[in-house]
Amino acid sequence: MSELTNEEHEQCCKMAKIMLKVTVPSEIYGKVSRSFAVRWKDVLDRYWHLLDKDGNLHIVLYNQDLDILAIVAWWTTLRDFYHMTGEIINSSHPKSFPRWHSLYHQVPNSVTFNVLLTQHKITCSSLDVPSTMYYFLKDKGWTRLNLEDITQCQIVFNHLRKTAKIGARWKYFCETQSFKADMEIVFEFPDPIVNYVLFWPCL
C-alpha cells in the first residue's frame, strides 16, 4: 500500500471532524450533521467504511441528499451493534481512500427497486414486488433473498402471471422495522451478482 502524500494526509486529517448522528430506537435511518455533510459533500461517497478501535468494520449507505441527510442502509445493524438509544456524538477518522486517490475502489453499479407499502403489505406474510424486480430475480435464479443482516426470506415465483413475492420471514422482517403505511421503500442490490439487498425509506 502506497503512503499518502502530505497533501492527501492533510485532507484526510481535515475530514476527521466530529460527525453528529441522531439515533432514535424506532427509526430505521440515522441523521447526519448538515455542517459536516455540506463541508465534505465533494468527497463523501455513498458507501462509508467505518472501523472502530476494536477492529469492528461496518459499512453504511449515505443518501447524499443535502435536503434530508441520512444514513439509510445498514443503519439498524450499526445501531443495534453499539446499543445506541439516544443522541450520539462521535469523532471519526478516515480509513478508506477518497475518490481522488489512486487506490480508491469503485463500488459496482447497483440495481434499485421502489415499493410503496400499504397497511396490508406490512402486516401480511408476503410482499408482492414490482414486475421489474420479478424479472431481475428470475434472471438470477435465486429462491431466497438476504435482507441486509436481518433475515433471509423465501422468494415465491408465479411464472404464469410473471409475478414474485418475498415470502417466508417477510412478516418477521416488518416486525423488526418501523415500517408505516404509505411509506415508500427502496430495495438496492449493491452488487447485482450477489444475493444481498439493502433497504431504506424514501425520506
Backbone bond lengths (Angstrom), bond angles and torsions (degrees), N, CA, C in turn:
res aa  C-N    CA-C-N  psi(-1)  N-CA   C-N-CA  omega(-1)  CA-C   N-CA-C  phi
1 M - - - 1.458 - - 1.522 109.12 -
2 S 1.302 116.92 126.96 1.448 120.41 -179.04 1.521 110.67 -73.61
3 E 1.326 116.27 152.11 1.448 120.63 179.50 1.527 110.09 -80.75
4 L 1.331 115.66 152.25 1.453 120.10 177.20 1.517 109.99 -74.03
5 T 1.298 116.89 143.48 1.455 120.34 174.01 1.526 108.27 -71.48
6 N 1.319 116.66 167.36 1.465 120.33 179.55 1.527 111.23 -58.47
7 E 1.343 115.11 -39.83 1.466 119.51 -179.90 1.522 111.39 -65.29
8 E 1.352 116.11 -42.85 1.457 120.34 -179.99 1.525 110.84 -66.95
9 H 1.335 116.00 -40.21 1.458 120.39 179.99 1.527 110.51 -63.65
10 E 1.327 115.67 -41.10 1.461 120.25 179.43 1.525 110.76 -63.52
11 Q 1.345 115.45 -40.73 1.464 119.93 179.16 1.526 110.79 -64.08
12 C 1.340 116.75 -41.92 1.461 120.54 179.79 1.525 110.91 -65.43
13 C 1.324 116.35 -39.20 1.459 120.18 179.29 1.521 110.62 -64.10
14 K 1.332 115.57 -37.36 1.458 119.17 178.89 1.524 110.91 -63.55
15 M 1.339 116.56 -32.29 1.460 119.93 -178.19 1.517 112.27 -76.28
16 A 1.334 117.20 -11.27 1.460 120.42 -179.30 1.522 110.50 -80.84
17 K 1.321 116.22 45.13 1.449 122.06 178.40 1.527 109.01 -87.94
18 I 1.325 115.43 164.23 1.452 119.59 178.81 1.520 109.99 -68.37
19 M 1.308 116.12 132.39 1.459 122.18 178.17 1.516 108.05 -113.44
20 L 1.304 117.95 124.53 1.454 122.35 -179.01 1.517 109.96 -89.77
21 K 1.311 116.82 127.30 1.452 121.42 176.80 1.522 107.82 -125.28
22 V 1.311 117.34 121.07 1.449 121.27 178.31 1.515 107.67 -93.52
23 T 1.301 117.64 118.35 1.452 120.45 -176.98 1.516 109.68 -116.08
24 V 1.319 115.53 129.78 1.453 121.82 176.73 1.518 106.78 -125.74
25 P 1.336 119.28 129.34 1.462 121.29 -174.97 1.517 114.52 -52.30
26 S 1.343 117.89 -32.02 1.462 119.87 -175.34 1.525 112.96 -86.45
27 E 1.325 118.27 -7.37 1.456 120.74 -177.78 1.524 111.14 -91.74
28 I 1.342 116.40 148.00 1.461 119.90 178.77 1.518 110.71 -105.80
29 Y 1.326 116.87 18.39 1.459 120.63 173.61 1.522 108.59 -144.85
30 G 1.335 117.00 158.30 1.454 121.57 179.93 1.514 110.96 -114.58
31 K 1.315 117.44 134.71 1.461 121.49 -179.11 1.530 110.36 -82.12
32 V 1.321 115.68 146.92 1.460 122.50 -177.54 1.525 109.24 -117.27
33 S 1.318 116.35 142.35 1.459 121.40 179.34 1.527 110.96 -56.82
34 R 1.330 116.78 128.36 1.465 120.82 -178.87 1.526 111.32 -65.78
35 S 1.325 117.31 -39.49 1.467 119.84 -179.05 1.526 110.94 -62.60
36 F 1.328 116.11 -38.35 1.461 121.15 177.61 1.527 110.24 -65.58
37 A 1.331 116.34 -46.75 1.465 121.04 -176.01 1.521 112.14 -67.22
38 V 1.328 117.26 -41.32 1.460 120.66 -179.26 1.524 110.55 -66.92
39 R 1.314 116.17 -41.80 1.465 119.36 -177.42 1.519 111.84 -65.40
40 W 1.333 116.88 -36.34 1.464 119.66 -174.49 1.526 112.92 -113.88
41 K 1.339 117.30 24.91 1.466 120.42 -175.86 1.525 113.36 -61.48
42 D 1.327 117.92 -25.58 1.465 120.30 -178.14 1.525 112.97 -80.23
43 V 1.328 117.18 -13.99 1.467 119.40 -178.23 1.527 113.02 -122.05
44 L 1.327 117.43 -6.33 1.461 119.86 178.47 1.526 109.63 -82.79
45 D 1.323 116.14 116.27 1.457 121.37 -179.94 1.523 110.51 -88.88
46 R 1.307 116.51 173.16 1.469 120.79 179.88 1.524 111.24 -68.28
47 Y 1.320 117.21 -38.42 1.458 120.60 -177.52 1.521 109.99 -100.38
48 W 1.337 116.52 123.57 1.460 121.73 177.11 1.523 108.72 -108.44
49 H 1.327 115.89 131.16 1.458 121.71 175.62 1.524 107.66 -103.13
50 L 1.323 116.29 111.82 1.459 122.33 -174.13 1.522 110.18 -108.83
51 L 1.314 116.57 124.53 1.461 122.36 -178.39 1.520 108.60 -121.17
52 D 1.343 117.37 122.62 1.462 118.99 179.81 1.525 110.73 -91.42
53 K 1.333 116.40 177.80 1.466 121.18 -174.47 1.520 112.52 -66.94
54 D 1.336 117.67 -17.48 1.460 121.19 179.40 1.523 112.48 -93.63
55 G 1.324 116.46 3.39 1.456 120.40 178.12 1.517 114.93 87.92
56 N 1.327 117.94 8.26 1.471 120.85 177.71 1.529 109.67 -78.36
57 L 1.317 116.32 123.39 1.462 121.75 -178.31 1.521 110.12 -102.96
58 H 1.324 116.17 129.88 1.460 121.69 177.92 1.525 108.78 -128.17
59 I 1.318 116.19 143.56 1.461 121.91 175.64 1.522 107.50 -116.73
60 V 1.325 116.51 129.96 1.463 120.92 176.97 1.521 108.95 -128.57
61 L 1.313 115.57 159.41 1.464 121.49 -178.49 1.524 109.49 -110.29
62 Y 1.339 115.84 123.81 1.464 123.57 -178.80 1.525 108.42 -101.18
63 N 1.336 117.56 134.02 1.468 119.62 -171.92 1.530 114.78 -79.65
64 Q 1.331 118.72 -9.99 1.471 122.70 177.85 1.535 112.20 56.01
65 D 1.308 116.72 29.92 1.466 121.93 179.34 1.523 108.55 -107.44
66 L 1.330 117.25 106.75 1.463 120.70 -175.67 1.525 112.64 -70.30
67 D 1.319 117.83 -12.23 1.463 120.36 176.72 1.526 111.21 -81.91
68 I 1.329 116.01 -40.62 1.468 121.04 178.17 1.527 107.22 -132.94
69 L 1.307 117.57 89.93 1.463 122.69 -174.69 1.522 110.66 -77.86
70 A 1.326 115.96 128.05 1.461 117.52 -178.31 1.518 112.49 -162.05
71 I 1.330 114.40 150.95 1.462 122.15 165.18 1.518 104.65 -89.00
72 V 1.316 117.32 116.50 1.460 120.09 -167.47 1.527 115.17 -106.93
73 A 1.292 118.77 -18.09 1.464 119.81 -179.96 1.519 109.78 -134.55
74 W 1.342 113.76 148.64 1.472 123.07 -174.34 1.522 111.34 67.00
75 W 1.338 116.53 6.54 1.459 119.45 -177.99 1.521 111.75 -65.89
76 T 1.343 116.96 -43.73 1.460 119.52 -177.48 1.521 111.15 -63.59
77 T 1.336 116.55 -35.67 1.464 119.78 177.95 1.521 110.61 -64.45
78 L 1.331 116.45 -44.94 1.464 121.07 179.19 1.525 110.72 -65.22
79 R 1.316 116.64 -44.56 1.465 121.91 -179.21 1.523 111.74 -60.34
80 D 1.335 115.92 -45.83 1.459 119.43 -178.09 1.525 111.96 -71.69
81 F 1.335 116.90 -33.60 1.465 120.76 -179.28 1.523 110.88 -61.19
82 Y 1.344 116.24 -41.13 1.465 120.64 -177.83 1.532 112.73 -99.33
83 H 1.334 116.70 7.59 1.470 121.83 177.06 1.528 111.33 53.61
84 M 1.335 116.12 46.31 1.457 120.61 179.55 1.528 109.45 -76.12
85 T 1.321 116.35 127.56 1.463 120.40 -177.76 1.522 113.45 -127.82
86 G 1.312 118.06 -2.66 1.460 119.92 -178.88 1.505 110.65 -152.14
87 E 1.312 117.01 -157.97 1.457 121.36 179.98 1.524 109.92 -72.76
88 I 1.326 116.04 129.20 1.457 121.62 -175.96 1.522 109.78 -119.16
89 I 1.323 117.02 131.16 1.459 121.71 172.73 1.519 106.95 -119.36
90 N 1.305 116.46 124.19 1.457 119.13 -174.52 1.518 110.17 -146.14
91 S 1.326 116.58 142.17 1.463 120.27 177.21 1.516 109.23 -89.74
92 S 1.317 116.74 144.82 1.459 120.81 -178.90 1.515 109.75 -131.39
93 H 1.321 115.43 149.21 1.456 121.46 179.29 1.517 108.95 -121.98
94 P 1.316 118.26 139.44 1.470 121.35 -176.05 1.519 112.33 -65.32
95 K 1.321 116.02 132.81 1.459 121.31 177.77 1.527 110.56 -109.38
96 S 1.324 116.56 -42.02 1.462 119.70 -178.81 1.519 110.36 -91.55
97 F 1.315 115.84 165.93 1.461 120.96 -177.59 1.524 111.12 -82.67
98 P 1.334 118.59 142.36 1.461 121.13 176.34 1.520 110.55 -69.69
99 R 1.329 116.14 169.57 1.467 120.69 -173.82 1.517 113.66 -60.64
100 W 1.352 116.70 -30.64 1.455 118.16 -175.66 1.528 112.46 -81.16
101 H 1.338 117.76 -3.58 1.459 119.84 -179.26 1.526 110.23 -85.97
102 S 1.327 116.18 148.58 1.470 120.71 -175.68 1.522 112.82 -65.43
103 L 1.337 118.01 -21.95 1.459 120.61 -178.17 1.529 112.35 -96.99
104 Y 1.338 116.58 9.54 1.461 119.30 178.69 1.528 109.56 -65.25
105 H 1.338 115.89 135.93 1.466 121.00 -178.19 1.526 110.06 -108.85
106 Q 1.302 117.20 121.36 1.457 121.65 178.80 1.531 110.35 -77.13
107 V 1.320 116.17 139.09 1.456 121.28 175.47 1.523 108.51 -80.81
108 P 1.342 118.43 139.28 1.470 120.33 -179.61 1.526 110.83 -57.36
109 N 1.328 116.17 156.80 1.459 120.46 178.10 1.525 109.83 -59.20
110 S 1.319 115.94 130.75 1.456 120.29 -176.93 1.525 110.41 -94.15
111 V 1.334 115.33 166.66 1.459 122.42 177.81 1.521 107.20 -125.44
112 T 1.333 117.46 129.74 1.463 120.57 -177.49 1.525 111.67 -123.98
113 F 1.343 114.70 152.35 1.456 122.62 176.18 1.525 108.07 -139.55
114 N 1.325 116.66 138.66 1.462 121.67 178.68 1.528 110.08 -104.96
115 V 1.339 115.42 137.95 1.465 121.41 178.77 1.525 108.62 -132.79
116 L 1.329 116.65 126.34 1.461 121.40 176.52 1.525 108.48 -89.61
117 L 1.321 116.22 120.14 1.458 120.96 -177.44 1.528 111.01 -85.98
118 T 1.312 115.76 139.86 1.462 122.37 172.84 1.524 107.57 -114.39
119 Q 1.316 116.74 172.25 1.463 119.72 178.30 1.521 110.35 -59.70
120 H 1.327 115.70 -38.11 1.468 119.87 179.04 1.528 111.26 -65.11
121 K 1.320 116.73 -41.74 1.466 120.52 -176.28 1.524 113.05 -66.49
122 I 1.341 117.67 -28.31 1.466 119.05 -178.10 1.529 112.34 -93.53
123 T 1.327 116.81 -1.72 1.464 119.40 178.66 1.522 113.04 -118.25
124 C 1.326 117.59 -15.38 1.462 119.39 -179.55 1.528 110.37 -85.39
125 S 1.306 116.17 175.53 1.464 120.97 -173.44 1.520 113.87 -87.66
126 S 1.342 117.54 -1.75 1.464 119.62 -179.45 1.522 110.26 -149.62
127 L 1.320 115.71 164.37 1.464 121.79 179.64 1.517 109.95 -128.59
128 D 1.328 116.64 123.54 1.462 120.78 173.14 1.524 108.56 -74.19
129 V 1.316 116.98 129.24 1.465 120.70 -178.34 1.527 109.60 -100.86
130 P 1.335 117.81 159.32 1.473 120.65 178.83 1.524 111.65 -59.54
131 S 1.320 116.02 155.35 1.467 120.31 -178.37 1.524 111.80 -60.63
132 T 1.332 116.91 -34.72 1.469 119.39 178.49 1.523 110.98 -64.33
133 M 1.334 115.91 -34.81 1.465 120.00 178.19 1.526 110.39 -72.20
134 Y 1.342 116.68 -33.01 1.468 120.64 175.70 1.524 110.35 -58.63
135 Y 1.330 116.85 -49.88 1.467 120.48 -178.63 1.530 111.31 -64.47
136 F 1.321 116.10 -35.86 1.467 119.95 178.56 1.526 110.19 -64.69
137 L 1.336 116.96 -48.76 1.465 121.29 -178.44 1.527 111.04 -67.31
138 K 1.331 116.72 -38.41 1.465 120.55 178.53 1.522 110.29 -62.07
139 D 1.332 116.02 -43.17 1.460 120.71 -179.74 1.523 111.47 -62.31
140 K 1.338 116.97 -33.57 1.463 120.92 -179.71 1.523 111.99 -76.41
141 G 1.323 116.67 -26.31 1.456 119.85 -179.30 1.520 113.55 76.39
142 W 1.317 117.14 18.86 1.464 120.35 -179.42 1.527 110.47 -79.59
143 T 1.313 116.64 147.16 1.463 122.00 175.04 1.522 111.35 -112.01
144 R 1.321 116.25 -12.04 1.465 121.60 177.14 1.522 109.12 -134.66
145 L 1.321 115.74 156.81 1.455 121.44 -176.78 1.521 109.53 -130.84
146 N 1.332 116.22 127.33 1.461 121.32 179.86 1.529 109.85 -91.16
147 L 1.324 116.91 110.14 1.459 122.64 179.74 1.522 109.01 -90.60
148 E 1.322 115.33 97.99 1.464 122.98 -174.59 1.527 108.32 47.40
149 D 1.351 115.67 -137.24 1.465 119.70 178.15 1.520 110.46 -105.45
150 I 1.333 116.10 20.95 1.463 120.22 -173.24 1.521 112.17 -90.57
151 T 1.326 116.93 -50.55 1.456 119.59 -178.90 1.526 110.40 -163.08
152 Q 1.315 115.39 169.51 1.465 122.18 175.37 1.521 107.74 -116.69
153 C 1.321 116.58 124.12 1.462 121.90 -177.79 1.527 110.82 -107.12
154 Q 1.312 115.20 151.54 1.458 120.72 175.59 1.522 109.54 -82.39
155 I 1.327 116.53 143.03 1.464 121.67 175.17 1.526 108.19 -102.43
156 V 1.322 116.37 124.60 1.464 121.46 -179.20 1.529 108.68 -110.03
157 F 1.325 116.16 116.34 1.465 121.42 -177.87 1.527 111.08 -99.02
158 N 1.316 115.66 145.13 1.461 122.54 166.78 1.523 105.50 -125.45
159 H 1.323 115.94 90.86 1.462 120.17 -173.15 1.529 112.04 -70.27
160 L 1.336 117.03 -22.85 1.457 119.74 177.93 1.534 110.18 -67.51
161 R 1.334 115.43 -42.65 1.470 120.44 179.92 1.532 111.98 -92.69
162 K 1.340 115.04 -4.87 1.470 121.11 -178.41 1.534 111.44 56.54
163 T 1.340 113.65 52.18 1.461 120.48 177.73 1.523 109.51 -131.56
164 A 1.312 114.88 163.52 1.465 120.43 177.53 1.519 109.20 -145.68
165 K 1.324 114.87 150.31 1.456 121.71 176.91 1.523 109.15 -126.01
166 I 1.329 115.49 146.14 1.458 120.08 165.50 1.516 104.37 -87.34
167 G 1.332 116.45 111.29 1.455 120.94 -170.32 1.511 115.23 -96.62
168 A 1.342 115.25 -119.14 1.463 121.94 -174.16 1.521 111.95 -45.17
169 R 1.334 115.30 133.14 1.467 125.71 179.47 1.525 113.00 85.49
170 W 1.342 118.12 -4.85 1.463 118.79 177.32 1.530 110.99 -64.19
171 K 1.332 117.23 -42.87 1.462 120.39 -179.90 1.524 110.29 -63.09
172 Y 1.328 116.33 -41.11 1.466 119.89 177.25 1.527 110.06 -61.35
173 F 1.324 116.17 -42.18 1.462 121.06 179.32 1.528 110.39 -59.20
174 C 1.328 117.25 -45.45 1.465 121.06 179.94 1.520 111.26 -63.76
175 E 1.324 116.40 -37.23 1.464 120.30 -178.50 1.520 112.09 -67.05
176 T 1.330 117.36 -25.45 1.466 120.06 -179.45 1.521 112.04 -86.25
177 Q 1.330 117.57 -8.66 1.459 122.21 -177.93 1.527 110.26 -112.54
178 S 1.310 116.19 176.02 1.473 120.84 179.91 1.524 110.20 -107.75
179 F 1.318 116.92 47.37 1.451 120.92 179.97 1.533 110.82 -69.08
180 K 1.317 115.15 143.86 1.457 121.28 177.89 1.523 108.87 -131.28
181 A 1.321 115.54 156.59 1.465 120.20 177.80 1.524 109.81 -61.23
182 D 1.326 115.81 144.12 1.470 124.40 -179.37 1.526 112.81 72.44
183 M 1.313 117.20 12.76 1.465 121.04 174.54 1.528 108.65 -88.35
184 E 1.321 116.40 132.54 1.463 120.53 177.60 1.524 108.86 -95.88
185 I 1.322 115.41 126.97 1.459 121.61 -177.41 1.525 109.74 -109.93
186 V 1.309 115.85 138.50 1.463 121.64 174.74 1.522 108.43 -102.74
187 F 1.318 116.57 127.41 1.459 122.19 171.50 1.523 107.29 -104.16
188 E 1.319 116.61 127.45 1.463 119.79 -179.41 1.521 110.77 -127.90
189 F 1.325 115.50 131.19 1.458 122.28 171.12 1.527 106.53 -96.85
190 P 1.344 118.77 102.50 1.467 120.93 -177.40 1.518 112.29 -57.56
191 D 1.321 115.67 -37.77 1.459 121.78 176.90 1.527 107.01 -125.54
192 P 1.325 118.53 111.77 1.464 122.00 -174.03 1.525 115.25 -58.41
193 I 1.316 118.08 -17.81 1.465 119.00 -178.78 1.524 112.03 -96.37
194 V 1.326 117.88 -0.56 1.464 121.91 -178.21 1.524 109.82 -111.44
195 N 1.330 116.23 132.06 1.460 121.65 179.63 1.526 109.46 -78.06
196 Y 1.310 115.24 78.52 1.468 121.39 -179.31 1.518 107.55 -156.88
197 V 1.327 116.48 121.59 1.461 119.84 -174.48 1.525 110.99 -123.08
198 L 1.326 115.76 137.73 1.458 122.75 174.03 1.522 108.61 -94.40
199 F 1.310 116.50 164.71 1.459 119.89 175.29 1.520 108.92 -148.07
200 W 1.323 115.81 149.38 1.463 120.55 172.37 1.522 108.88 -163.50
201 P 1.335 117.17 158.12 1.466 120.03 179.75 1.514 111.57 -80.91
202 C 1.330 116.83 147.08 1.462 120.87 170.97 1.524 106.59 -73.85
203 L 1.313 116.89 112.82 1.465 120.36 -173.28 1.522 111.30 -84.08
